[in-house]
């Protein structure tokens, strides 16, 4: 991982379902990220949910993506 690259973390199935329930959305409604993206951690498959933590100034912004 490069120092400028935001941290990418794969959510397990339980965490992913909890997120979808909290947001009241389906997996297909999450923004997409391609399976070939170089920032993805090892062992990611199509349909997995990725948590991206981007540090900006003095706070951390969190984004979620589903792998397609």
Beta strands, then each sheet from edge to edge (+ up, - down):
strand 1: 7-10
strand 2: 32-33
strand 3: 49-56
strand 4: 59-67
sheet 1: 1+ 3- 4+ 2+
end
